[in-house]
Amino acid sequence: MGRRGFLAGAVALGAGVGLSATALASCTAAPRGQDISLRDQDLKFIGAEETFTTPELLTLNSINEDHIAFLEEIGLADLGERRIGDMDEGGLNVQILSAHTPSVQNVPGQEGIDLAHLLNRRLVDGPMASYPGRFQAFATLPLQSPEAAADELERSVRDDGFLGALTNGHIAKKYLDHPEFEPVLARAEALDVPIYLHPGYPTDEVFQTYYSTTRSEYTKEYQDYIFSGSGYGWHQEVLTQCIRMIAYGVFDRFPKLKIIVGHMGEGLPFYYERIAQDMGEPTEDSLEKPFEQYFQDNFWFTTSAFFQDDLLHLLLKYISVDRVLFATDYPFAGIKEGTDWFRAVDLPREDKEKIAFRNAEKLFGITV
């Protein structure tokens, strides 16, 4: 496969949606006489889903050498001048960093514990020290060792000032509603920090059933991986995990647990009424609240890589503006594309400030 062909398809294999934000954007028209490019230029921004990698993660989580070269080319491993330059160009004040999918979730035992700690400390001693105030972080956790993961979450929050943790899909064929992960959920609740549910690739069995075919004439290189990832599967996977957490009582056991979901709700706005209605009845006697109430009480949602007015307004139809956070999904989506899009969105200034930075300040206890 040629370099050009790989670049066209492999963007989706890292952590983003693999589609041009410019191609997706549909900005509203500016009021008559107003230059849309000048609207809300003074807005501050906190980016809540901004990805990084390291040599270890590139080796661990990449498909082949072409994939590694691509991720390096787009700047995923850069935590210095290039990233800061992109932030400055777009007016992004702060990035909340998180590790490249699936991070260390496939690394069991002491090796996973040590690697998670190494990655977290590398952020503290690297970009967070070199560029004070520009970077915050979600902890990388060794989730195949839940007690150790809970301890690393607490250490990184208390000692290093991390803002919570980010997970990447299933952990050895289990989701966070599994009893094994209750130590992590309990610790996050006790620390009053959120867990960001980022997508991850499916198990081999699910991949073979849903995302592959024996008809090779219809499958180009990397097509199935994109199908199972940013092309479709990732978004369904996260929404499924959210529904599992509600239906199986996670928020009744941990009523103050905070969960963040990216990509404009991972399809939730489209399905919201159907989910609320159809899941409400069978869970009426088992859950302490109406099914949809948990989305209002325990979830926050980000704009990462979905720079579309209509999707934002659909999300706001069902979710309070106080629960929506700005994010770009850098470097898989452009920072300036995201900030320019949001500056032009037709919302009251107060609501735009909430989404751009004030909700993040309140949720994470930080200031810009």
matplotlib code that plots the C-alpha trace (Angstrom):
import matplotlib.pyplot as plt

x = [0.0, 1.4, 2.1, -0.7, -3.2, -2.2, -2.5, -6.0, -7.2, -5.1, -6.0, -8.9, -6.8, -5.3, -7.8, -9.8, -12.7, -10.7, -12.8, -11.9, -13.5, -13.7, -15.7, -18.0, -18.5, -21.7, -21.4, -24.4, -24.6, -23.3, -25.8, -26.1, -23.1, -21.0, -17.9, -18.2, -14.4, -14.4, -17.1, -16.1, -12.3, -11.7, -13.2, -11.0, -10.8, -10.0, -9.7, -10.9, -9.8, -6.3, -4.2, -0.5, 1.8, 5.3, 7.7, 6.4, 2.8, 3.7, 5.2, 2.4, -0.6, 0.3, -0.6, 2.7, 5.6, 3.5, 1.0, 3.8, 5.2, 1.8, 1.2, 4.6, 3.9, 0.7, 2.5, 0.9, 4.2, 5.1, 4.6, 6.5, 6.8, 4.7, 1.8, 2.0, 2.2, -1.0, -2.7, -1.6, -2.8, -6.2, -6.5, -6.6, -5.5, -5.2, -5.1, -6.1, -3.8, -4.7, -2.8, -3.2, -5.8, -5.8, -3.1, -1.9, -5.2, -3.8, -0.8, -1.4, 0.3, 3.3, 4.4, 1.1, 1.3, 4.9, 4.1, 1.1, 3.1, 5.9, 3.5, 1.9, 5.2, 6.6, 3.8, 4.5, 8.2, 7.9, 5.2, 3.4, 6.7, 8.0, 4.8, 3.1, -0.6, -0.9, -1.3, -3.4, -3.9, -6.1, -4.3, -3.3, -4.4, -3.4, -7.0, -6.2, -5.0, -8.0, -6.6, -3.4, -5.3, -7.3, -4.0, -2.4, -5.5, -5.3, -1.5, -1.7, -4.6, -3.2, 0.5, 0.6, -2.7, -4.2, -7.9, -9.2, -8.6, -9.4, -10.3, -10.4, -13.2, -13.3, -10.7, -10.0, -13.6, -15.1, -16.6, -16.6, -19.9, -18.1, -17.6, -13.8, -13.6, -15.5, -12.3, -11.6, -15.1, -15.2, -11.8, -12.9, -16.1, -14.2, -11.6, -14.5, -12.8, -14.3, -13.6, -13.5, -14.9, -12.9, -13.6, -11.5, -11.3, -13.6, -12.7, -11.6, -14.9, -16.9, -14.5, -15.0, -18.8, -19.6, -16.7, -15.1, -16.1, -14.8, -15.6, -12.1, -13.0, -14.9, -12.3, -9.4, -6.5, -7.4, -11.1, -12.3, -10.3, -11.7, -15.2, -14.7, -13.2, -13.8, -15.9, -18.7, -17.9, -16.2, -19.2, -21.6, -19.2, -19.1, -22.8, -23.3, -21.0, -22.9, -26.2, -24.6, -23.4, -26.9, -28.9, -26.6, -26.8, -23.3, -24.8, -27.0, -23.9, -21.8, -24.3, -21.7, -19.6, -18.8, -18.4, -17.3, -18.3, -16.7, -17.6, -20.8, -22.3, -21.3, -24.8, -26.8, -28.6, -30.0, -31.1, -32.0, -35.8, -35.8, -33.3, -35.2, -38.5, -37.5, -35.0, -37.1, -39.8, -37.8, -35.6, -38.4, -38.3, -34.5, -33.1, -33.5, -34.2, -35.8, -33.3, -32.8, -32.2, -28.7, -27.6, -28.5, -26.9, -23.8, -22.6, -20.8, -20.3, -17.6, -17.5, -14.4, -13.9, -17.7, -17.6, -21.2, -23.8, -26.8, -25.3, -24.4, -28.0, -29.4, -27.2, -28.4, -32.0, -31.5, -28.5, -28.0, -25.5, -23.9, -22.8, -21.1, -17.4, -15.2, -12.7, -10.9, -9.5, -6.1, -4.1, -6.7, -8.7, -7.3, -7.4, -8.0, -10.8, -12.5, -12.1, -13.1, -16.2, -17.2, -16.7, -19.2, -21.8, -25.1, -25.5, -25.8, -22.5, -23.1, -23.7, -20.6, -18.4, -19.8, -19.0, -15.6, -14.1, -16.4, -17.9, -14.4, -13.2, -16.1, -15.9, -12.1, -11.5, -9.1, -8.9, -7.8]
y = [0.0, 3.4, 6.2, 8.3, 5.5, 4.8, 8.4, 8.6, 5.7, 5.5, 8.7, 7.0, 4.3, 6.5, 8.3, 10.5, 10.3, 10.3, 12.9, 16.4, 18.8, 21.4, 18.9, 18.2, 21.8, 23.6, 27.0, 29.2, 32.5, 35.6, 38.4, 40.9, 43.2, 41.1, 39.3, 35.8, 35.5, 38.2, 36.7, 35.9, 36.1, 36.7, 33.3, 31.2, 27.5, 24.3, 21.2, 18.1, 15.4, 16.0, 13.0, 12.2, 9.2, 8.0, 5.6, 2.9, 3.5, 3.7, 0.3, -1.1, 0.3, 0.7, -1.7, -1.4, 0.8, 2.9, 3.6, 4.7, 7.0, 8.5, 9.1, 10.8, 12.9, 14.4, 15.3, 12.8, 12.4, 16.1, 17.6, 20.7, 23.6, 22.2, 21.4, 24.7, 26.5, 24.8, 25.7, 29.4, 29.5, 28.3, 30.2, 27.0, 28.0, 24.5, 20.9, 18.1, 15.3, 11.6, 8.6, 7.1, 4.4, 1.8, 3.1, 0.3, -1.5, -4.6, -4.8, -7.0, -7.4, -5.4, -4.5, -2.6, -1.0, 0.2, 1.5, 3.5, 5.1, 5.9, 7.6, 9.7, 10.8, 11.6, 14.2, 15.8, 16.1, 17.0, 19.2, 20.1, 21.4, 23.0, 24.9, 25.8, 26.3, 25.0, 21.3, 19.3, 15.5, 12.5, 9.6, 6.4, 3.5, -0.2, -1.4, -5.1, -4.6, -2.7, -2.2, -0.9, 1.3, 2.8, 3.5, 5.1, 7.3, 8.5, 9.1, 11.0, 13.2, 13.9, 14.1, 15.3, 17.3, 15.1, 15.8, 12.2, 9.3, 8.2, 4.6, 3.1, 0.6, -2.9, -4.2, -7.8, -8.3, -6.5, -3.1, -0.7, -2.1, -5.4, -5.9, -6.1, -2.4, -1.2, -0.2, 2.2, 3.7, 4.0, 5.8, 8.2, 9.0, 9.5, 11.8, 13.6, 13.3, 12.1, 9.2, 9.9, 7.0, 7.0, 4.3, 1.2, -1.5, -4.5, -8.0, -10.4, -12.2, -9.0, -7.8, -11.0, -11.0, -7.4, -5.8, -8.3, -10.2, -13.2, -11.2, -9.8, -7.9, -5.5, -5.0, -2.6, -2.5, -1.1, -0.8, -3.3, -1.6, 1.8, 0.3, -1.1, 2.1, 5.7, 4.9, 3.5, 1.0, 3.2, 5.4, 2.5, 0.9, 3.9, 4.4, 0.7, 1.1, 4.1, 2.2, -0.8, 1.4, 2.8, -0.4, -2.5, 0.0, 1.6, 5.0, 3.6, 2.1, 5.2, 8.1, 10.8, 9.2, 11.5, 10.2, 12.2, 11.1, 12.5, 13.0, 15.0, 12.2, 9.2, 9.1, 9.5, 12.7, 10.8, 7.8, 9.7, 9.5, 5.9, 4.8, 6.7, 5.2, 1.6, 1.2, 3.1, 0.5, -2.7, -0.9, 0.9, -1.5, -2.1, 1.4, 4.2, 6.9, 7.1, 5.8, 9.1, 10.9, 9.3, 11.0, 14.3, 13.6, 11.6, 12.5, 15.3, 15.4, 17.0, 18.3, 16.4, 16.3, 16.7, 20.3, 20.5, 23.0, 20.7, 18.0, 20.5, 21.8, 18.3, 17.5, 20.7, 19.6, 16.8, 17.7, 20.9, 23.4, 23.1, 19.5, 20.2, 20.7, 21.9, 19.5, 19.1, 15.6, 16.9, 16.0, 13.9, 17.1, 20.6, 23.0, 26.1, 24.3, 23.5, 26.9, 28.8, 26.6, 27.2, 30.9, 31.0, 28.9, 30.6, 30.5, 33.1, 34.4, 33.0, 29.5, 29.7, 30.6, 27.7, 25.2, 26.8, 26.9, 27.6, 24.1, 22.6, 25.0, 24.0, 20.2, 20.0, 22.7, 24.7, 28.2, 29.6]
z = [0.0, -1.0, 1.5, 0.1, 0.4, 4.0, 5.0, 3.5, 5.6, 8.7, 10.4, 11.9, 13.5, 16.1, 18.3, 16.1, 13.7, 10.5, 8.7, 7.9, 10.4, 7.7, 5.5, 8.4, 9.6, 8.8, 10.5, 10.9, 9.0, 10.7, 11.6, 8.8, 8.7, 11.0, 9.8, 11.0, 11.3, 14.0, 16.2, 19.8, 19.2, 22.9, 23.9, 26.1, 25.4, 27.3, 25.2, 27.0, 24.5, 23.3, 22.5, 22.9, 22.4, 23.3, 21.7, 24.0, 23.0, 19.3, 19.5, 21.6, 19.8, 16.1, 13.3, 11.4, 10.5, 8.2, 11.0, 13.3, 10.6, 10.1, 13.8, 14.1, 11.0, 12.4, 15.6, 18.1, 19.9, 20.0, 23.4, 22.8, 20.3, 17.5, 19.8, 21.6, 18.2, 17.1, 20.4, 20.0, 16.4, 17.3, 20.7, 22.8, 26.2, 27.8, 26.6, 28.8, 27.6, 27.3, 26.1, 22.6, 22.3, 23.8, 26.1, 28.4, 28.8, 27.0, 29.2, 32.3, 35.6, 36.9, 33.3, 32.9, 36.3, 35.7, 32.2, 33.4, 36.1, 33.7, 31.2, 34.0, 35.4, 32.0, 31.5, 34.8, 34.3, 30.6, 29.1, 32.3, 33.7, 30.5, 29.7, 33.0, 32.8, 29.2, 29.9, 32.3, 32.1, 32.5, 34.2, 32.3, 34.4, 34.4, 34.4, 34.2, 37.8, 39.3, 42.8, 41.4, 38.9, 41.8, 43.6, 40.5, 40.0, 43.6, 43.4, 40.1, 41.4, 44.8, 44.0, 40.4, 40.1, 37.4, 36.6, 36.5, 34.2, 30.6, 29.6, 26.1, 25.6, 27.0, 29.4, 28.6, 27.4, 30.4, 30.8, 33.8, 35.0, 35.9, 39.6, 39.1, 38.4, 41.4, 43.2, 40.4, 40.3, 44.1, 44.1, 41.3, 43.3, 46.5, 44.8, 43.0, 39.6, 36.3, 34.1, 30.4, 28.3, 25.1, 22.5, 22.0, 19.3, 19.8, 20.8, 18.1, 18.3, 17.8, 15.1, 13.1, 13.5, 12.9, 11.0, 8.6, 5.5, 3.4, 0.3, -0.2, -3.4, -1.2, 1.5, 1.0, 3.4, 6.8, 5.8, 8.5, 11.2, 10.4, 10.2, 13.7, 14.9, 13.9, 10.8, 13.0, 15.7, 18.2, 18.7, 19.2, 21.6, 23.9, 23.9, 24.7, 27.6, 28.9, 28.7, 30.4, 33.3, 33.8, 33.3, 35.6, 38.5, 38.5, 39.4, 42.1, 43.7, 43.0, 42.8, 42.6, 39.9, 37.0, 33.4, 30.3, 26.8, 23.6, 20.0, 20.6, 22.7, 20.5, 18.9, 22.1, 20.9, 17.9, 20.0, 23.2, 23.2, 22.0, 24.7, 27.4, 26.5, 25.7, 28.5, 31.0, 31.3, 31.9, 34.5, 36.3, 39.3, 39.4, 39.2, 41.7, 39.1, 35.6, 33.1, 31.3, 34.6, 34.9, 31.6, 33.3, 36.7, 35.9, 32.4, 30.6, 26.8, 24.6, 21.1, 20.1, 16.3, 15.6, 14.5, 13.3, 14.4, 14.0, 16.2, 18.9, 18.9, 19.0, 22.0, 23.7, 23.1, 25.6, 27.7, 29.8, 28.4, 31.8, 30.9, 27.5, 27.2, 24.3, 22.8, 19.5, 19.3, 18.4, 16.4, 14.6, 14.1, 13.8, 16.8, 14.7, 12.8, 16.1, 17.7, 14.5, 14.2, 17.8, 17.6, 14.7, 16.4, 17.0, 20.8, 23.5, 24.7, 28.2, 26.8, 24.6, 27.5, 29.5, 26.7, 25.7, 29.2, 32.2, 32.5, 32.4, 35.0, 37.3, 36.6, 37.0, 39.6, 37.3, 36.0, 32.7]

ax = plt.figure().add_subplot(projection="3d")
ax.plot(x, y, z, "-o")
ax.set_aspect("equal")
plt.show()
